[in-house]
Amino acid sequence: MAIRWRRVLVLTCGAVAGAAFLLLGAGLLAQRFPSFLQYRVSVLGSPGAGDRLLGPLSREWETEHRFVRLAPTPGQIGENAKRLAAGDGDIAIVRGDDPSATGLRQLYQLQQLGLVVLLPPNSAIETGADLKGRKIALLATAADDRLLTTAFAMLGVDAADVSMVEPKELGAAMRAGRASAAVALVPLSVRSPLLVEAAQSIARSYRAKPSFLDISEAAAIAAAHPLYSADEITPSVFGASVEDPSEAVSTIAVNVLLVARPSLPNRIAGEIAGTLTSLRSRMLVAEPAIAQIGPPDLEATGAIAVHPGVKAYLNGEQASIAAEAVNLYWIAGALIAIVSPVLAVLIGWVRNEPTDPSDRQLAKAAGLLRDAATAAPEDLAELEATLSRLTDDLVEALTRGAIEGEDFLAVDAVIRHASARVVERRRTAGAPVLVRTPS
């Protein structure tokens, strides 16, 4: 039988109401047992490069977000971008000049690593260009570091003139003529134990405090290589171990970033940015390293684009996960409140609705089929006449378009079956067969 539009409407409203009830029930179940619906976000860390923030970030996150868990995972800053791009993890700490990080999305800036050049007292080196042809001591920094090799190439420093020196032996190396300057890549704005040890070694050998070089070429290097930026070194990097500069000291720096795969949901990305912002304001006094972190610059154009969820958060356009959950429950409740009474009215409407012609004819044919098996012999003639009239009515209804072709065939099959049964009973009883078999 063809399903009429009123019944379709009832079924649709019933499905909507059922879905709303399921949604509301799932929400209540999730509130009671959040671990069953928890979304796990793997965060690849890196020792010494913002990793100290992951613990506080995870703890802060857990107090406000029950359905999303941040899971810090050991990692290395030089490998994290590749692992993330390969699907091993969701969020990672990477350097802004890592070529494998190009397709990732920026969540937050964790710190800056800057190139620092230490000089012995009364050094003749005054600019970065003066390093050309000099012996350079490299302090705990890989010789093939991308920032280092880029700066050396721009300044004309030959790799053959660069050698590794332990910080505690730096003063002796300079006294012996094995090094005219020392270079290290360290976090800016935060005291560096590495540089303090190196500066103290120079001070012991020379009986005077060392100084550090103002790289005036930093702006030109940054202009030629947009992955880097010209920045300033603050005296806090050295503490009281070097001579205080009379002016700001320029250097070339690279950002250490918290990034995510593009598939990280926008809501989670925005919430992470918000949590880090809140964390920074509360931990600034107790943890000076927090001063380095900050939201990404939306105006900057770099190789690592800002995540859309972070953009929405910084522009004030994103609702929190909790707020969206409340909205979801409100929508489910509203659907139930609206659809349920409508559904009740429609069900009553359909129950009181008269059946269509095909329904009536099918019910009548089914009744006649039952009568054909149980009617008394003297009633079979009347039953034959009734089946004949029903066939005529069925053909007329089909001609007028009152019933569909498939409905006609269904009723006609029942009539044929009933007629065959009547014929068989009359032959058995020896009575003449008068019925007109439907064609």
C-alpha positions as CSV (number, residue, x, y, z in Angstrom):
1,M,0.0,0.0,0.0
2,A,1.2,3.6,-0.6
3,I,2.2,5.4,2.6
4,R,0.2,8.6,2.8
5,W,1.8,11.9,3.6
6,R,0.1,12.2,7.0
7,R,1.8,9.0,8.1
8,V,5.1,10.1,6.7
9,L,4.7,13.3,8.8
10,V,4.0,11.3,11.9
11,L,7.0,9.1,11.3
12,T,9.2,12.1,10.7
13,C,8.1,13.9,13.9
14,G,8.5,10.6,15.8
15,A,12.1,10.2,14.6
16,V,13.0,13.8,15.5
17,A,11.5,13.4,19.0
18,G,13.3,10.1,19.4
19,A,16.6,11.6,18.4
20,A,16.1,14.5,20.8
21,F,15.5,12.1,23.7
22,L,18.6,10.1,22.7
23,L,20.7,13.3,22.6
24,L,19.4,14.4,25.9
25,G,20.0,11.0,27.4
26,A,23.5,10.8,26.0
27,G,24.3,14.2,27.5
28,L,23.1,13.2,30.9
29,L,25.0,10.0,30.7
30,A,28.2,11.8,29.7
31,Q,27.8,14.2,32.6
32,R,27.6,11.2,35.0
33,F,30.3,9.1,33.3
34,P,32.5,11.5,31.4
35,S,35.3,9.0,30.8
36,F,33.2,6.9,28.4
37,L,33.0,9.9,26.0
38,Q,36.4,11.4,26.6
39,Y,38.3,12.8,23.6
40,R,42.1,12.3,24.0
41,V,44.5,14.8,22.6
42,S,48.1,13.6,22.5
43,V,50.7,16.4,23.1
44,L,54.3,15.8,22.0
45,G,56.6,17.7,24.3
46,S,60.3,18.7,24.1
47,P,62.7,19.0,27.1
48,G,63.8,22.6,27.6
49,A,61.6,24.1,24.9
50,G,58.4,25.0,26.6
51,D,57.9,21.5,28.0
52,R,57.6,22.9,31.6
53,L,54.3,24.4,30.5
54,L,52.6,21.1,29.5
55,G,52.2,19.8,33.0
56,P,50.4,23.0,34.3
57,L,48.5,23.2,31.1
58,S,47.2,19.7,31.5
59,R,46.2,20.2,35.1
60,E,44.5,23.5,34.4
61,W,42.7,21.9,31.5
62,E,41.4,19.0,33.5
63,T,39.7,21.2,36.1
64,E,37.5,22.8,33.4
65,H,37.1,20.2,30.7
66,R,35.7,16.8,31.5
67,F,35.3,15.5,27.9
68,V,38.7,16.4,26.4
69,R,41.9,15.1,28.0
70,L,45.4,16.5,27.1
71,A,47.9,13.7,27.3
72,P,51.6,14.9,27.3
73,T,53.9,12.5,25.5
74,P,57.7,12.6,25.4
75,G,59.1,14.0,22.2
76,Q,62.0,15.9,20.7
77,I,61.7,19.3,19.1
78,G,63.5,18.2,16.0
79,E,61.3,15.2,15.4
80,N,57.9,16.4,16.6
81,A,56.8,18.0,13.4
82,K,57.4,14.9,11.4
83,R,55.6,12.7,13.9
84,L,52.7,15.0,13.9
85,A,52.5,15.2,10.2
86,A,52.6,11.3,10.1
87,G,49.6,11.2,12.5
88,D,51.5,10.3,15.7
89,G,50.0,12.8,18.1
90,D,47.6,15.8,17.8
91,I,49.6,18.7,19.3
92,A,53.4,19.3,19.5
93,I,56.1,21.7,20.4
94,V,58.1,22.6,17.3
95,R,60.4,25.3,16.0
96,G,59.1,27.8,13.6
97,D,61.8,27.0,11.1
98,D,61.2,23.3,10.9
99,P,60.3,22.5,7.2
100,S,58.2,19.6,8.3
101,A,55.9,22.0,10.3
102,T,54.7,23.9,7.2
103,G,51.3,22.0,6.9
104,L,50.6,22.3,10.7
105,R,48.5,25.0,12.5
106,Q,49.8,27.4,15.1
107,L,48.1,27.4,18.5
108,Y,50.5,29.5,20.7
109,Q,54.0,30.9,20.9
110,L,55.9,29.3,23.8
111,Q,59.3,31.0,23.7
112,Q,62.0,32.5,21.5
113,L,65.4,31.0,20.9
114,G,68.0,33.6,20.1
115,L,71.6,33.6,18.9
116,V,73.9,35.0,21.6
117,V,77.6,35.8,20.9
118,L,79.9,36.1,24.0
119,L,83.1,38.1,23.6
120,P,86.1,38.4,25.9
121,P,86.9,41.7,27.5
122,N,88.2,44.4,25.2
123,S,87.4,42.4,22.1
124,A,87.9,44.1,18.7
125,I,84.8,42.4,17.3
126,E,82.0,45.1,17.0
127,T,79.6,43.7,14.4
128,G,78.4,40.4,13.1
129,A,80.5,40.9,10.0
130,D,83.6,41.0,12.2
131,L,83.1,37.3,13.0
132,K,84.3,36.4,9.5
133,G,87.7,34.7,9.6
134,R,87.6,34.3,13.4
135,K,87.7,31.1,15.5
136,I,84.2,30.5,16.9
137,A,83.4,28.4,19.9
138,L,80.0,26.7,19.8
139,L,78.3,26.1,23.1
140,A,76.0,23.1,23.4
141,T,74.4,23.9,20.0
142,A,74.3,21.6,17.0
143,A,76.6,22.8,14.3
144,D,74.0,22.1,11.7
145,D,71.2,24.0,13.4
146,R,69.1,25.8,10.8
147,L,69.2,29.3,12.5
148,L,73.0,29.0,13.1
149,T,73.9,28.0,9.6
150,T,71.6,30.7,8.2
151,A,73.2,33.4,10.3
152,F,76.8,32.2,9.7
153,A,76.1,32.1,5.9
154,M,74.8,35.7,6.0
155,L,77.8,36.9,8.2
156,G,80.4,35.0,6.1
157,V,81.5,32.6,8.9
158,D,83.2,29.5,7.6
159,A,82.0,26.2,9.1
160,A,85.7,25.2,9.3
161,D,86.3,28.0,11.9
162,V,83.6,26.7,14.2
163,S,84.3,24.1,16.9
164,M,82.5,22.8,20.0
165,V,83.8,24.0,23.4
166,E,82.5,23.1,26.9
167,P,81.1,26.3,28.7
168,K,83.4,25.7,31.7
169,E,86.5,25.7,29.4
170,L,85.6,28.7,27.3
171,G,87.8,31.2,29.1
172,A,90.9,29.0,28.7
173,A,90.1,28.4,25.0
174,M,89.9,32.2,24.4
175,R,93.1,32.8,26.4
176,A,94.9,30.2,24.3
177,G,93.6,31.7,21.0
178,R,91.4,28.8,20.1
179,A,88.3,31.0,20.1
180,S,87.7,34.7,19.6
181,A,84.0,34.5,20.3
182,A,81.4,32.0,21.6
183,V,78.0,31.4,20.1
184,A,75.0,29.7,21.7
185,L,71.3,29.4,20.9
186,V,69.3,30.0,24.1
187,P,65.8,31.1,25.2
188,L,65.6,34.9,25.3
189,S,64.4,36.8,28.3
190,V,65.1,34.0,30.7
191,R,68.3,33.4,32.7
192,S,70.5,30.7,30.9
193,P,72.6,28.5,33.1
194,L,74.7,27.7,30.0
195,L,75.6,31.3,29.4
196,V,76.2,32.0,33.0
197,E,78.7,29.2,33.3
198,A,80.4,30.3,30.1
199,A,80.6,34.0,31.2
200,Q,82.0,33.0,34.6
201,S,84.7,30.9,32.8
202,I,85.7,34.0,30.8
203,A,85.7,36.2,33.9
204,R,88.0,33.8,35.7
205,S,90.5,33.7,32.9
206,Y,90.5,37.4,32.1
207,R,89.7,38.8,35.6
208,A,87.0,40.9,34.0
209,K,83.5,40.4,32.8
210,P,82.8,39.5,29.2
211,S,80.4,41.3,26.9
212,F,78.0,40.2,24.2
213,L,77.8,41.2,20.6
214,D,75.1,43.4,19.1
215,I,74.3,41.7,15.8
216,S,73.3,44.8,13.8
217,E,72.7,42.6,10.8
218,A,69.8,40.8,12.5
219,A,67.2,42.9,10.7
220,A,68.7,42.1,7.3
221,I,68.9,38.4,8.1
222,A,65.2,38.4,9.2
223,A,64.2,40.2,6.0
224,A,66.0,37.6,3.8
225,H,64.7,34.7,5.9
226,P,61.1,35.3,7.1
227,L,61.1,32.3,9.4
228,Y,63.3,34.3,11.7
229,S,62.9,37.6,13.4
230,A,65.2,40.4,14.7
231,D,64.9,40.6,18.5
232,E,66.6,42.0,21.6
233,I,68.6,40.2,24.3
234,T,67.8,41.2,27.8
235,P,70.5,41.3,30.5
236,S,68.4,38.7,32.5
237,V,69.8,36.0,30.2
238,F,73.2,36.4,31.9
239,G,72.3,37.8,35.3
240,A,75.3,39.8,36.6
241,S,77.9,37.7,34.7
242,V,78.5,40.2,31.9
243,E,79.0,43.9,31.4
244,D,75.7,45.7,31.1
245,P,75.2,47.1,27.6
246,S,74.6,50.8,27.2
247,E,72.0,50.1,24.5
248,A,69.7,47.3,23.5
249,V,71.5,44.3,22.0
250,S,70.0,43.0,18.7
251,T,70.0,39.3,17.7
252,I,68.3,36.9,15.4
253,A,65.7,34.6,16.9
254,V,63.3,31.8,16.0
255,N,59.9,31.0,17.7
256,V,59.2,27.8,19.5
257,L,55.5,27.1,18.9
258,L,52.7,24.9,20.1
259,V,51.1,23.6,16.9
260,A,48.4,21.1,15.9
261,R,47.3,19.1,13.0
262,P,44.7,20.8,10.9
263,S,42.2,18.2,11.9
264,L,42.2,19.3,15.5
265,P,38.6,20.6,16.2
266,N,38.3,24.4,16.3
267,R,36.7,24.4,19.7
268,I,39.5,22.5,21.3
269,A,42.2,24.7,19.6
270,G,40.4,27.9,20.8
271,E,40.0,26.5,24.4
272,I,43.8,25.6,24.5
273,A,44.6,29.2,23.6
274,G,42.3,30.5,26.2
275,T,43.7,28.2,28.9
276,L,47.3,29.2,28.1
277,T,46.3,32.9,28.3
278,S,44.7,32.3,31.7
279,L,47.7,30.3,32.9
280,R,50.1,32.9,31.8
281,S,48.5,35.7,33.9
282,R,48.4,33.5,37.0
283,M,51.9,32.0,36.8
284,L,53.9,35.0,35.6
285,V,55.3,35.8,39.1
286,A,56.2,32.3,40.1
287,E,57.5,31.1,36.8
288,P,59.5,33.8,34.8
289,A,59.6,31.5,31.7
290,I,55.8,32.1,31.3
291,A,56.6,35.6,30.2
292,Q,57.8,34.3,26.9
293,I,54.5,32.7,25.9
294,G,51.9,34.6,24.1
295,P,49.1,34.2,21.4
296,P,50.2,34.1,17.8
297,D,50.2,37.3,15.7
298,L,47.2,37.2,13.5
299,E,48.7,39.8,11.2
300,A,52.0,38.0,10.6
301,T,52.5,35.9,7.5
302,G,54.6,32.8,8.2
303,A,55.1,29.3,7.0
304,I,52.8,28.0,9.9
305,A,49.3,29.4,9.6
306,V,47.3,30.1,12.8
307,H,44.7,27.5,13.6
308,P,41.1,28.8,12.7
309,G,39.9,27.9,16.2
310,V,42.6,30.1,17.7
311,K,41.7,32.9,15.4
312,A,38.0,32.6,16.4
313,Y,39.0,32.7,20.1
314,L,41.3,35.7,19.7
315,N,38.6,37.6,17.8
316,G,36.0,36.7,20.4
317,E,33.9,34.7,18.0
318,Q,34.1,31.2,19.6
319,A,31.9,29.9,22.4
320,S,33.5,27.6,24.9
321,I,33.0,23.8,24.9
322,A,30.9,24.1,28.0
323,A,28.7,26.8,26.5
324,E,28.1,24.7,23.4
325,A,27.2,21.7,25.4
326,V,24.6,23.7,27.3
327,N,23.3,25.0,24.0
328,L,23.1,21.4,22.7
329,Y,21.0,20.3,25.7
330,W,18.8,23.3,25.4
331,I,18.2,22.5,21.7
332,A,17.3,18.9,22.6
333,G,14.9,20.0,25.3
334,A,13.3,22.5,23.0
335,L,12.9,19.9,20.3
336,I,11.2,17.5,22.7
337,A,8.9,20.3,24.0
338,I,7.9,21.4,20.5
339,V,7.7,18.0,18.6
340,S,6.0,15.9,21.3
341,P,2.6,17.7,21.4
342,V,2.6,18.0,17.6
343,L,3.3,14.3,17.4
344,A,0.5,13.5,19.7
345,V,-2.0,15.6,17.6
346,L,-0.8,13.9,14.4
347,I,-1.2,10.4,15.8
348,G,-4.8,11.2,16.8
349,W,-5.4,12.7,13.4
350,V,-4.1,9.6,11.6
351,R,-6.1,7.3,13.8
352,N,-9.4,9.1,13.1
353,E,-8.6,9.5,9.4
354,P,-10.7,7.4,7.0
355,T,-8.9,4.8,5.0
356,D,-8.3,5.3,1.3
357,P,-10.2,3.2,-1.4
358,S,-7.5,0.6,-1.8
359,D,-7.5,0.0,2.0
360,R,-11.3,-0.5,2.0
361,Q,-11.3,-2.8,-1.0
362,L,-8.4,-4.9,0.4
363,A,-10.1,-5.3,3.7
364,K,-13.4,-6.3,2.0
365,A,-11.6,-8.8,-0.3
366,A,-9.8,-10.3,2.7
367,G,-13.2,-10.7,4.5
368,L,-14.7,-12.4,1.4
369,L,-11.7,-14.7,1.2
370,R,-12.4,-15.9,4.7
371,D,-16.2,-16.2,3.9
372,A,-15.3,-18.3,0.9
373,A,-13.9,-21.0,3.1
374,T,-16.7,-20.9,5.8
375,A,-19.9,-19.8,4.1
376,A,-22.8,-22.2,3.9
377,P,-23.4,-23.7,0.4
378,E,-26.6,-21.8,-0.1
379,D,-24.6,-18.5,0.4
380,L,-22.0,-19.2,-2.2
381,A,-24.0,-17.7,-5.0
382,E,-24.4,-14.4,-3.2
383,L,-20.7,-14.5,-2.4
384,E,-19.9,-15.0,-6.1
385,A,-22.0,-11.9,-7.0
386,T,-20.3,-9.8,-4.4
387,L,-16.8,-10.8,-5.7
388,S,-17.9,-9.9,-9.2
389,R,-19.2,-6.4,-8.1
390,L,-15.9,-5.8,-6.1
391,T,-13.9,-6.6,-9.2
392,D,-16.0,-4.0,-11.2
393,D,-15.5,-1.4,-8.5
394,L,-11.8,-2.1,-8.5
395,V,-11.4,-1.7,-12.2
396,E,-13.4,1.6,-12.1
397,A,-11.2,2.9,-9.3
398,L,-8.1,2.2,-11.3
399,T,-9.6,3.9,-14.4
400,R,-10.4,7.0,-12.4
401,G,-6.9,7.1,-10.8
402,A,-8.3,6.6,-7.3
403,I,-5.9,3.8,-6.6
404,E,-2.3,3.0,-7.7
405,G,-1.5,0.1,-10.1
406,E,0.3,-1.8,-7.4
407,D,-2.7,-1.5,-5.1
408,F,-5.0,-2.7,-7.8
409,L,-2.8,-5.8,-8.3
410,A,-2.7,-6.5,-4.6
411,V,-6.6,-6.4,-4.2
412,D,-7.1,-8.3,-7.5
413,A,-4.9,-11.1,-6.3
414,V,-7.0,-11.6,-3.1
415,I,-10.2,-11.5,-5.2
416,R,-8.9,-14.1,-7.6
417,H,-7.9,-16.3,-4.7
418,A,-11.4,-16.0,-3.1
419,S,-13.1,-16.6,-6.4
420,A,-11.1,-19.8,-7.0
421,R,-12.1,-21.0,-3.5
422,V,-15.8,-20.4,-4.2
423,V,-15.6,-22.2,-7.6
424,E,-13.9,-25.2,-6.0
425,R,-16.6,-25.4,-3.3
426,R,-19.5,-25.1,-5.8
427,R,-18.0,-27.9,-8.0
428,T,-17.5,-30.1,-4.9
429,A,-21.2,-29.5,-4.0
430,G,-22.3,-30.1,-7.6
431,A,-23.8,-26.7,-8.1
432,P,-23.4,-24.7,-11.4
433,V,-20.5,-22.2,-11.4
434,L,-21.9,-18.7,-12.0
435,V,-19.0,-16.6,-10.8
436,R,-17.3,-14.3,-13.3
437,T,-13.5,-14.7,-12.7
438,P,-11.7,-11.3,-12.6
439,S,-9.5,-10.6,-15.6
